[in-house]
Amino acid sequence: MVLVNTGRPFQDSPFFYIDVGNSPLSTVNYQLSCITLARHNMKITEHIKNATGTLLSYEILPPLKGKDIGSIYNHLDPLMEFKPSWINVTYHRTEAVFKKRTDGSIEKSKIRKRPGTVGICAALKTHYAVDTTPHIICGGFSKNDTEDALIDLNFLGIDNILALRGDAAKSEGIFIPEPNGHRYALDLVKQVANLNKGIYLENDDITDGIATDFCIGVAGYPEMHFEATSMQSDLSFLKAKVDAGADYIMTQMFFDNQKFFDFVKSCRELGINVPIIPGLKPLTRKKQLSILPKIFNVEIPKDLADAINQTENDLDAEKVGTEWLIQQSKELQAFGVPVLHYYTLGKPQTIKNVVREIF
Ligand SMILES: Cc1cc2nc3c(=O)[nH]c(=O)nc-3n(C[C@H](O)[C@H](O)[C@H](O)COP(=O)(O)OP(=O)(O)OC[C@H]3O[C@@H](n4cnc5c(N)ncnc54)[C@H](O)[C@@H]3O)c2cc1C
C-alpha cells in the first residue's frame, strides 16, 4: 500500500492509497507517475470543471537574462504549499538597444531581456508537477514563428496558453505587427483554433497534420483596454476572441471589485459564457498610486489611495495593500469566481500573506 499526495482537485481528499501488492518497484513508480501526470496535465477549463471550490493560480515573469532557473524556484517555493492549479509565465518581446561604437557611430540591436518562457514552463511542470500556461504574443512574431512555437509547446505537452497581442515595443510607442504577423490577439486566437483543427499555415502541403488541443485564454479589461475607443467596442472585440475559440478570459488587475462584477455582467449580457478569471495584484508602494493608473488604465479606489497615502514608508504601504487584497479576494470568492489568479511579480512573501488567508 502506498500513500499518495494527490493535491487538489484530483481527489476530494489530498491523500489516497493505491494497492501495489507485490508489484516490482518500477511498476509502482510507473503508477505513481501516471497519477502525477493526470494531476498536472489538465486544461484550465478541466481544472475549473473538476473544482470543488475556488482555485488558485500564479503568474511569474522569466528572470532577467543571465540568471538561472533556481531564482524562479526560490520565488515559487514559498507559494507552492497552497497548491496552485497552474502557473502562468509571461512573454517578453525583444527591445531595441542602441550602443555607441568606438568610431562614434550608433549600433542598433535587438535583445530579449527576459527570455525563457517556454523553457521555464517545461521546467516547472517537471519540478513541481504543476500545469503551466505560457503567454504567447503577436509582437515580434510572424505567423510562421507562432506556428513553430505552438508545435514546440505541443511536443512538450503544454496545452494551456494565454494568447495576447503583447505590449508595444518601448522604442515604437504604438503596437506595430511583425511583417506577416498578427495585429490583434483575435488573429492569434484564430491561428491557434485552426491548429486545433489540424489546419497549418501551408495547409496544401500538410494534408494529414495532427490537430493540437490547446486550451486558449485571452485577456479582458474590467476597466477597458487603454487603446479602446469605448467599453462597448472593447467588449465586442473580446466577444470576437471568444467566438473565435477562446476558452476562458483572464483579466487585467483591478482594485475595485465592483468594476469586475460590472464587467462580468456586461460579458454575460453579450453572450460571453466562458469562465472569467480575475487577475489580482497587491499595491506595495506609494509610487504605484500614480504609475499603475497611467500604465494599466486602472482606477485606485479613494479609500485605498487615502490609506496608502497616510503611510510613512513602503513597508506600511505594503501592509495596507496586502489587507486590501485579502478583503478583495474574499469578496471575489464569495461572488463565486472560479479562480483567484495572483500576479506575483517579485513579491512572493506578500502574495503568501494574502493566499494563506484564503486557501
Ligand atoms: C492577463 C494578462 C496577461 C498579460 N501578459 C502579457 C505578456 O506576457 N506579455 C506582454 O507583452 N503583454 C502582456 N499583457 C499585456 C497585453 O499584451 C496588452 O494589454 C496589450 O496592449 C493588449 O493585448 P490584448 O491581447 O488584450 O490585445 P487585443 O485583444 O488585440 O486588443 C488590443 C486593443 O485593440 C482593440 N481591438 C481588438 N481587436 C480589434 C480589431 N479587430 N479591430 C480594432 N481594434 C481591435 C481592443 O479593443 C484593444 O484596445 C497581458 C495582459 C493581461 C490582461
PDBQT file of the ligand as one rigid body, heavy atoms in Angstrom, charges set to zero:
ROOT
HETATM    1  C1  LIG A 401      -3.762  38.704 -18.019  1.00  0.00    +0.000 C 
HETATM    2  C2  LIG A 401      -2.804  39.489 -18.885  1.00  0.00    +0.000 A 
HETATM    3  C3  LIG A 401      -1.539  38.980 -19.172  1.00  0.00    +0.000 A 
HETATM    4  C4  LIG A 401      -0.651  39.690 -19.976  1.00  0.00    +0.000 A 
HETATM    5  N1  LIG A 401       0.585  39.160 -20.268  1.00  0.00    +0.000 NA
HETATM    6  C5  LIG A 401       1.421  39.782 -21.123  1.00  0.00    +0.000 A 
HETATM    7  C6  LIG A 401       2.663  39.206 -21.526  1.00  0.00    +0.000 A 
HETATM    8  O1  LIG A 401       3.037  38.128 -21.058  1.00  0.00    +0.000 OA
HETATM    9  N2  LIG A 401       3.444  39.881 -22.410  1.00  0.00    +0.000 N 
HETATM   10  C7  LIG A 401       3.066  41.076 -22.940  1.00  0.00    +0.000 A 
HETATM   11  O2  LIG A 401       3.818  41.647 -23.756  1.00  0.00    +0.000 OA
HETATM   12  N3  LIG A 401       1.897  41.655 -22.588  1.00  0.00    +0.000 NA
HETATM   13  C8  LIG A 401       1.074  41.039 -21.701  1.00  0.00    +0.000 A 
HETATM   14  N4  LIG A 401      -0.130  41.614 -21.352  1.00  0.00    +0.000 N 
HETATM   15  C9  LIG A 401      -0.436  42.959 -21.843  1.00  0.00    +0.000 C 
HETATM   16  C10 LIG A 401      -1.180  42.922 -23.194  1.00  0.00    +0.000 C 
HETATM   17  O3  LIG A 401      -0.366  42.364 -24.175  1.00  0.00    +0.000 OA
HETATM   18  C11 LIG A 401      -1.527  44.364 -23.521  1.00  0.00    +0.000 C 
HETATM   19  O4  LIG A 401      -2.534  44.819 -22.661  1.00  0.00    +0.000 OA
HETATM   20  C12 LIG A 401      -1.846  44.651 -24.976  1.00  0.00    +0.000 C 
HETATM   21  O5  LIG A 401      -1.802  46.060 -25.121  1.00  0.00    +0.000 OA
HETATM   22  C13 LIG A 401      -3.215  44.155 -25.436  1.00  0.00    +0.000 C 
HETATM   23  O6  LIG A 401      -3.262  42.790 -25.533  1.00  0.00    +0.000 OA
HETATM   24  P1  LIG A 401      -4.645  42.017 -25.876  1.00  0.00    +0.000 P 
HETATM   25  O7  LIG A 401      -4.311  40.611 -26.055  1.00  0.00    +0.000 OA
HETATM   26  O8  LIG A 401      -5.682  42.415 -24.929  1.00  0.00    +0.000 OA
HETATM   27  O9  LIG A 401      -4.940  42.698 -27.315  1.00  0.00    +0.000 OA
HETATM   28  P2  LIG A 401      -6.215  42.743 -28.248  1.00  0.00    +0.000 P 
HETATM   29  O10 LIG A 401      -7.286  41.846 -27.822  1.00  0.00    +0.000 OA
HETATM   30  O11 LIG A 401      -5.693  42.579 -29.645  1.00  0.00    +0.000 OA
HETATM   31  O12 LIG A 401      -6.733  44.231 -28.042  1.00  0.00    +0.000 OA
HETATM   32  C14 LIG A 401      -5.841  45.343 -28.215  1.00  0.00    +0.000 C 
HETATM   33  C15 LIG A 401      -6.639  46.605 -28.481  1.00  0.00    +0.000 C 
HETATM   34  O13 LIG A 401      -7.183  46.569 -29.810  1.00  0.00    +0.000 OA
HETATM   35  C16 LIG A 401      -8.605  46.609 -29.779  1.00  0.00    +0.000 C 
HETATM   36  N5  LIG A 401      -9.026  45.608 -30.782  1.00  0.00    +0.000 N 
HETATM   37  C17 LIG A 401      -9.047  44.271 -30.627  1.00  0.00    +0.000 A 
HETATM   38  N6  LIG A 401      -9.403  43.668 -31.768  1.00  0.00    +0.000 NA
HETATM   39  C18 LIG A 401      -9.596  44.655 -32.667  1.00  0.00    +0.000 A 
HETATM   40  C19 LIG A 401      -9.973  44.685 -34.044  1.00  0.00    +0.000 A 
HETATM   41  N7  LIG A 401     -10.202  43.554 -34.723  1.00  0.00    +0.000 N 
HETATM   42  N8  LIG A 401     -10.074  45.894 -34.659  1.00  0.00    +0.000 NA
HETATM   43  C20 LIG A 401      -9.829  47.049 -33.991  1.00  0.00    +0.000 A 
HETATM   44  N9  LIG A 401      -9.466  47.085 -32.680  1.00  0.00    +0.000 NA
HETATM   45  C21 LIG A 401      -9.346  45.900 -32.041  1.00  0.00    +0.000 A 
HETATM   46  C22 LIG A 401      -9.033  46.281 -28.367  1.00  0.00    +0.000 C 
HETATM   47  O14 LIG A 401     -10.260  46.917 -28.025  1.00  0.00    +0.000 OA
HETATM   48  C23 LIG A 401      -7.859  46.810 -27.559  1.00  0.00    +0.000 C 
HETATM   49  O15 LIG A 401      -7.987  48.205 -27.340  1.00  0.00    +0.000 OA
HETATM   50  C24 LIG A 401      -1.033  40.948 -20.522  1.00  0.00    +0.000 A 
HETATM   51  C25 LIG A 401      -2.293  41.468 -20.222  1.00  0.00    +0.000 A 
HETATM   52  C26 LIG A 401      -3.183  40.754 -19.404  1.00  0.00    +0.000 A 
HETATM   53  C27 LIG A 401      -4.532  41.335 -19.079  1.00  0.00    +0.000 C 
ENDROOT
TORSDOF 0
